[in-house]
Amino acid sequence: MYRRKFRADVYNEVNEPSKQALIKYLKSEGHEILSTEEDYNADVVSMKNGNTYYHEVERKAQWGEDYLGNRGFTLLPDSRWPSEWEEVRIPGRKQRLIKKYQDEIDNLFFYVLNCEYTKAWKVKGVQMTDDVIKKPSFARVDRRETFYHIPYTEAELIIIDKE
């Protein structure tokens, strides 16, 4: 499987704010945060009602008012997600987490945040199946890279900050 080259500059810019936004949301939902350790596993491990949950978070650089404002997209009212973007795409390299947590797949979640860290699409680990892994059809990504393609209508919109 092809993996895009790691970009430390981007990671250093977005990782901590992404995790903090997710932690804020999880705490508001009654989760106790157990771990945020950088260990190549889930970004955040939490507990709620005696169950352990695993959370992976990414920020989508193009999902933001600054980027979308002048590009002619029709934005959905609650999410401000372009209706033309039919899918939430999660990098195929996250398959390692699906395999790692396969025995706890019902407690694995993936989040795709907007640039403002105020909204996210929440995708269940059980939705991340081999049949939805595809190569991209858009120009700015290496054609060898793969993504999980999840229809946004099958993801849950979460609000982290009330705007």
C-alpha positions in Angstrom: 0.0 0.0 0.0 1.3 3.4 -0.9 1.7 5.9 1.9 2.1 9.6 1.4 5.3 11.1 2.8 4.9 12.2 6.4 4.9 16.0 6.7 6.1 17.0 10.1 5.2 20.7 9.5 1.6 20.0 8.9 1.4 17.4 11.7 2.9 19.9 14.2 0.4 22.6 13.1 -2.8 20.6 13.3 -2.3 17.6 15.6 -2.6 19.2 19.0 -5.6 21.5 18.1 -7.3 18.5 16.5 -6.9 16.4 19.6 -7.9 19.2 21.9 -11.1 19.8 19.9 -11.9 16.1 20.0 -11.2 15.9 23.8 -13.5 18.9 24.3 -16.3 17.1 22.5 -15.7 13.8 24.2 -15.8 15.4 27.7 -19.0 17.2 26.8 -20.4 13.7 26.0 -19.4 12.3 29.4 -16.1 10.6 28.4 -13.2 10.3 30.8 -9.9 10.7 28.8 -7.5 7.9 29.5 -4.7 8.6 27.1 -3.6 11.0 24.4 -0.1 9.5 24.2 1.6 9.6 20.8 2.2 5.9 20.3 1.0 5.3 16.7 -2.3 4.0 18.0 -5.5 5.8 18.5 -5.1 9.6 19.1 -7.4 9.5 22.1 -8.5 6.7 24.3 -11.5 7.3 26.5 -13.9 5.6 28.9 -17.7 6.0 29.3 -20.1 3.8 31.2 -17.3 1.3 31.8 -16.5 0.9 28.1 -13.2 1.9 26.5 -13.3 3.8 23.2 -10.7 4.6 20.6 -10.7 7.8 18.6 -8.7 8.9 15.6 -8.9 12.5 14.4 -7.9 14.2 11.2 -8.4 17.8 10.0 -9.6 18.4 6.4 -7.7 21.4 5.2 -10.3 22.3 2.5 -13.3 22.2 4.8 -13.3 25.7 6.0 -15.0 29.0 5.4 -11.8 30.6 4.1 -11.2 27.9 1.5 -14.8 27.4 0.4 -16.0 31.0 0.6 -15.1 32.0 -3.0 -15.3 28.7 -4.8 -19.0 28.5 -5.7 -19.9 25.4 -3.6 -23.3 24.9 -2.2 -22.8 24.6 1.5 -25.1 22.5 3.7 -26.7 24.7 6.4 -25.7 22.8 9.5 -22.3 21.4 8.5 -21.2 24.0 6.0 -20.0 20.9 4.1 -20.2 21.3 0.3 -23.1 19.2 -1.0 -20.9 18.5 -4.1 -18.6 16.5 -1.8 -20.6 13.3 -1.5 -18.1 11.5 0.7 -16.0 11.9 3.8 -12.6 10.5 2.9 -10.3 9.0 5.5 -6.8 8.0 4.5 -6.4 4.3 3.7 -3.3 4.2 6.0 -5.7 4.2 8.9 -6.4 0.6 8.1 -3.7 -0.2 10.6 -6.1 1.0 13.3 -8.9 -1.1 12.0 -6.7 -4.2 12.2 -5.3 -3.2 15.7 -8.8 -2.7 17.2 -10.7 -5.3 15.2 -11.8 -7.1 18.4 -13.2 -3.8 19.6 -14.3 -2.4 16.3 -17.7 -1.2 17.7 -15.7 1.2 20.0 -13.5 2.7 17.3 -14.3 6.0 15.8 -12.8 8.3 13.2 -13.4 12.1 13.1 -12.7 14.5 10.2 -12.6 18.1 11.5 -13.1 21.3 9.7 -10.4 24.0 9.6 -12.0 25.9 12.4 -12.1 22.9 14.7 -15.8 23.5 15.4 -17.4 20.6 13.5 -16.5 17.1 12.5 -17.9 14.1 10.7 -17.8 11.0 13.0 -17.4 7.7 11.3 -17.8 4.4 13.0 -14.9 1.9 12.7 -17.4 -0.7 11.4 -18.1 1.5 8.4 -14.4 1.3 7.4 -14.5 -1.8 5.3 -12.3 -3.0 2.5 -15.1 -2.4 -0.1 -15.0 1.3 0.5 -11.3 1.8 0.0 -10.7 3.5 -3.3 -8.0 5.4 -5.1 -8.7 9.1 -5.4 -10.2 10.7 -8.5 -9.0 14.2 -7.7 -5.8 15.8 -9.0 -4.1 17.1 -5.8 -3.5 13.6 -4.3 -1.1 11.0 -5.6 -3.1 8.4 -7.5 -1.4 5.6 -5.6 -2.8 6.7 -2.2 -6.1 5.2 -1.0 -9.0 6.5 1.0 -12.0 5.1 2.8 -15.0 6.7 0.9 -17.9 7.1 3.4 -21.0 9.0 2.2 -21.4 12.0 4.4 -25.0 11.1 4.8 -23.8 7.9 6.6 -21.5 9.9 9.0 -22.7 11.8 12.1 -22.1 15.5 12.2 -20.9 16.6 15.6 -20.7 20.2 16.7 -17.7 21.0 19.0 -18.4 24.7 19.4 -21.7 26.5 19.0 -21.1 29.2 16.4 
